[in-house]
Amino acid sequence: MAAATDVNRFPPPTLPEIAFLGRSNVGKSSVINSLLGSKVARTSSTPGRTQSINFFEVRWPGKPAPELIFADLPGYGYARVPRSVTSQWAGFIEPYIQDRPTLALCIALVDLNVPAQPVDKNLLEFLQAQDRPLLIVGTKSDKLSGNQARNALSILEREFSRAQILPFSAKTGAGREELWREIRAAAEQPQRL
């Protein structure tokens, strides 16, 4: 299992970065914690707590140097975050996605229990327009029966036919190995430097 430490600053662009994006309360921090096997990303019962980009250095067991960076971006679409705060997000989130040379993969999280919202569609269209590698992760798959999950994935595949979609459950670990494979493959690709 990989380990991570919170960098707490905007790291210089040297290591491949994996960005986690999605609506508030979609489970970004839970997915990160599930991937790492420890609670490095803060989770909250109150959506909208992440209000900056949080960077985590990821190290493999037995290797002292970090191999990649996880970037946990603020959630969007939650009404209780003050507009004065959310209006500032575009000033650092969009440039990060547009210009970050080491951004290897954007993981857009969508709750499988809730139909994709207009804000989800806007995010995915924006990421595709930036020509960034993109993976959609359908979170909270454990809350659906097998048929319900297949139907929800089928709807996402029709709506976002140009993106790969993986179901994931932070609670059961379903999809963890598949997501790690995609992350490792993206991290091995040449950077935009």
Secondary structure, DSSP 8 states (H G I E B T S, - for coil): --EEEE--S---TTS-EEEEEEBTTS-HHHHHHHHHTS--S---SSTT---S-EEEEEE-TT--S--EEEEE---B--TTS-HHHHHHHHHHHHHHHHH-TTEEEEEEEEETTS---HHHHHHHHHHHHTT--EEEEEE-GGGS-HHHHHHHHHHHHHHTTTSEEEE--TTT-TTHHHHHHHHHHHHTS----
